[in-house]
């Protein structure tokens, strides 16, 4: 353990793992406090290996591989390996410099589009021609590897209803993500400003856009984990695309258990997330139902005037969002199906998409 701690303290990343001995694993949790936890890889009576009892595997590499994608009982996912023979793989590994690296000199910054807890987004031009959204990390606001991981997720996604990554700038600070620019901005603001003027057909089309993007994620084993109107963007022609992949995870078994203490959007979350931090494509389905509600409520806040604790109690007792006045009974039936108490009771995105398309062809 002492050897493992010495190795981990030298590194500048969190979520590191060190295997100095065959059945002991050490993880570094924090840069500032340099917190380190030690875990013993245990073995069941049937010869299965595990770190968390619910997740057993036939070999130690399988254990490590699973927890690279899922915290599942640990305080962090296992992101990078480090050992006596060498330092950890850099966070930027996995980028093809030729394909994804953008020279900052090719970017022209124009105006600020918005800012948040972790950084700001600016409108810019790439190679003096194409408008782009440039996302920069705010110094000290988040770990660089988290920022880079968001870009790595975006690299793997390609669908007309997902905001597209164009490239990254990694050779300077702040780090930059260069992505598709969406003229009409955040869906939430768009709904609050213009929702009442939109025809019902447009509202349903927006729901379909989001559902198409989410069906792609579901098919390709990604869980968004933060689906909400605030995290969708609207194009010049009112096409809606899913964005903000900072919490998105690639999963091996359609389930992800977040690390203890991780923050999540309570009013968009199902019971299994509220109580057990368990995510799956079906937790995204729940959130999609709330997004539909936002669209048909002109961007109102779900469970308005209720505290997070009150919302948790309401959801646990079976209380659900009411039918928005603009939503037909058929539409609300689709919306409500997303809020089944049990994940297995909720439809997959493929089924939701079919229902929405059917409703578009035969509106009430």
N, C-alpha and C positions, 0 to 999 in steps of 0.2 A: 504493500500500500504506500509506503514511504517513497519507493521508486516511482510509482505511478503518479503520486502527487507532484514530485519534482518535475517530471516530464510535462504534466498538464499545466503547471504554473508558468512554464516557459512560453506557452502558446497564447495567441491573441484571439482565439475563437472560443465560443461557447458551444455546448452540445458535443464536446469531444469525447472520444472513448479511448481507453488504454487497456490493453490486455496483457499485463506483465506476467500473469500466470494463467493457466489454461481455463480455470473456472472462476476467476475474479475479474470484474469489470469496474472501471472507475469512470465517472463522468464529471466534467467541469460545467457548472451551471451559470456562473456570473463572472464578468470581466472585472468589475469594480471590487467585489468582495472575494473573488477567486474561490467561490464555494465549490467544493468537490464532494461528491457522494460515491460510496463504494457499494457495488451490488455483487452478490454471489450468484453465479449461474448454477441452478439446482437441477436435480434429476429426479423424475418420478419413478415409482416402482416398476413402471412399464418401459423405462428406458428413454422417456421423452425429456428434453431439456427446456428450462424456462427461467425467465426473470420475474414475470408476473404469473401467478398460478393459472389464470384463465387462458393463457396463451402458451401452449406447449408445442415443441417442434422436435423433429427427429435428429437434428444436428445443431451444434453451436453456431456455425455460419448462418443457418436458417433463423436462429434466435436474433442474431445481430442484424440480419437483413430486414426482418420484420420491424425491429425497433428503430431502424433508420427511418422508417416511414410513420411509425406510431409510437407515441410516448407510452400509452397503455400500461399505466401503473408506475412508470418512472416519472421523474420530475422534468425530463426533457427528452426529446428525440435524440438519437445517436447520429450525429451529422458527419463527423470526420474522425478518422483513425490516426492515432499517434503511438509510436513505440520507440524502443531504444535504438532501432536501426534507422530511424529517419523521422522527419517532421511530418505533420499532417498535410493532406492534400489541400491546396489553397481553395478558397471559396469560389474563385473564378474558374476553376477547372470545369470542363464540360462545355465551355463556350468555344465555338469555332471562330477564331479571330477574323478569318476571311469573310465569314457570312454575317456575323452579328456585331463585330466591333465597328463603331462609327467614329470617325475623326471629329473631335469637337470643333475643329476649324470649319467643318461643313455645316455647322448649325448657326442659325441667326436667331437670337432671342427677341421676342416682340413684346408681349405683355403677360402679366400674371393672370392665370385663369382661376386659381384657387390655392388655398394652403390648408394644411391640417396639422395634426399632432406630429407626424413624422417627416414632413417636408412640404414642398410646394410644387405646383404644376404651372408651367408657362407655355404659352403659344409660341411656336417658332417656325422657322423654315429650314428644311433640309436641302442642302445643295441649291439654295436660293430659289427653289421651285415649289416643293411640296410642303404644305402646312402639316405640322406635327405637334403633338403634345409632349413636352419634355418634363419628366418627373425627376426632381432632385431630392436627395436625402438631406434632412436637416441635421447639422453636425451634433452628435451626441444624442439624437432623438431615438435611434434604433441601431441595432447591430447591422453592420454592413452585410454580413452573410444572410440576414433575413431579407434585406433589400435585393441582394443578388439572387436569392432563391425565388423571389417573385418573378424576376426576369427569366429564370430558368424554366419556371412553370409556363410562362407566356410563350417561350420558344417552342414548346411542345404542342401548343394549341393553334389550330387553324380552322376557323369557321366564320362564315359571313355574319353571324350574330354574336361573335365575341370580338372585343376590341383587339386589334392586331399589333403585335410587337414589331417594330422596324429594326431596332438595334440597341446597343448599350455603349456607354463611354465609361471605361473602367481604369484608364491610365491616369486619371486626375481626380481631385476631390473638389466638390462633391461628386459622387457617382451619379450617373444619369441613365434613365430609361427613356428611350425615344419610341413613342407609340402613335397609333392612328389618332388624328384629331377629329373630334365630334362637334360639329358646329353648334348644336343646340344644347350642349352641356349635360349636366346631371338631370336624370329623369325626375327626381323628386322636385327640384326647382321648376322644371318644365311643367310638371303637373300643377304645381301651386300657382304658376303664373298664367298658364294657358289651358289647363285641364277642362274648365267649364265650356270653352269654345270648341272642344274637339267632339266630333260625332262619335256615337257609340261604336261604329265600325272601326274607327281609329283606335279606340281603347282596346277592343278585342284584338286588333292587329298588334298592338304593343305587347299584350299578354302572349300572343303567339310568337313574337320575336324572342322574348325572354325564354319561353319554353323550348324553342328550337336550340338556342344556345346551351341551355341546361341539359337537354337531351343528348347533345354532343358530349358534354362533360361526363354525364352518366355512362354513356356508351364506352368512353375511353378511360373509365375508372378514376375520374377526378371528383373530389368533393369540394364545392366552393366554400362553404361554411360561413359566408357573410353576405348572402344574397339579400338585397334590399333595394328599393328604388334609388336610394342615395348612391348605390354602387353600380348603377346602370347609366349608360350615356345615350344621347339622342343625336342622330345625324341631321344633316341639313334637310333631308327629305323625311324626317320623323321616323326613321328606322331606329329601333332600340337595340343596343348591344350590351351584353354583360361585361363588366369591367371589374377592376380592383381584385387582383388575385393574390393579395398578400397573405390570406389565410387558407388559400387553396392547397389541398394535399392530394397526391397520387396514392391510391390505396390498393392493396393486394387482395383484400377480401370484402370490399364494399363497407368497411367499418374503420373508423379512426377514433381513438380515445385520446383526448388532448391532455397535456400535462396539467398537473394540479395547479390551481390558481390562475389558469389562463382566462382571459376576459372573453366574453361573447355577448352578442346583442340579444338581450333577454326577450324583448317583445317580438322577435322574429324566430324564436327558438322553441322546439318541441319539448315534451316532458323528458325524453331520454337525455337531452343536452342539459336541460335545467337541473336535473338531479344527478346525472352520472357522467356528464361531459362526453357522451357517445355520439359520434357523428356518422352519417352514412348518406347515400344518395336520397334516402327517405327523409332525412332531416332537411336536406335541401328542398325537397318537395313541400314540406311544411312551410319553409320560408317563401317558396314560390307562391303559395296560397296567400300569404301576407302581402307579397308584392302585387298580386292581382287586386287585393283589397285596397292597397294604396292607389293603384291606377284608377279604380272605380270610385275612389273617395277624393279625387282631386289632390292627392298628396297629403291627406291628413295623417297624423301620427296614430298608429294602432294603439289601442288601449289608452287613449288620451286621458290625461289627468289621473292615471293610475301609476303608482310607484312600481319599481321592478319587483319588490317583494310581493306587492298585491297582485301583480300579473302572474308570478309563479304560483301563488295560491289559487288564483282564478283558473289557470290552465290545469292545475292538478285536480280541481273540482269539476272539470269538464266544461267550463265556460269558454266560449269561442267568440270571435269578432262577429258583430251583427252584419246583416246584408246591407251594403251601401245602396242608397236610393236609385243609383243609376244602373245597378246590376240586376239583370233579370233573374227569375227563379232558377232557370236552367244554368245560367252563368254561376250563380251562387252555389248551386249544387256541385259544380266542378271545384270551385274554390273551397267549399266545406269538406270535400273528399280529401283534401290535402292535410286536414287537421285531425285525422283519426288518432286516437290516443296511442295506439301501437304502430310502430313503423311498418310492419307487414300489412297493416290495414290500409295504407296509403298507396295510391296508384303510382306506377313508374312514370317518368316523364314521357315516354313513348305513348302511353295510354292517354295522358293528359293532352298531349299534342293532337292526337286523333280526335279527342272530344272537342277541343277548341276549334279545329278545322271543320268539324261537322257542324258546330254551332255557327261558324262563319258562313257556311253554305246555306244553313236553314235557321236564320235568326228568329227569335220569338216575335 
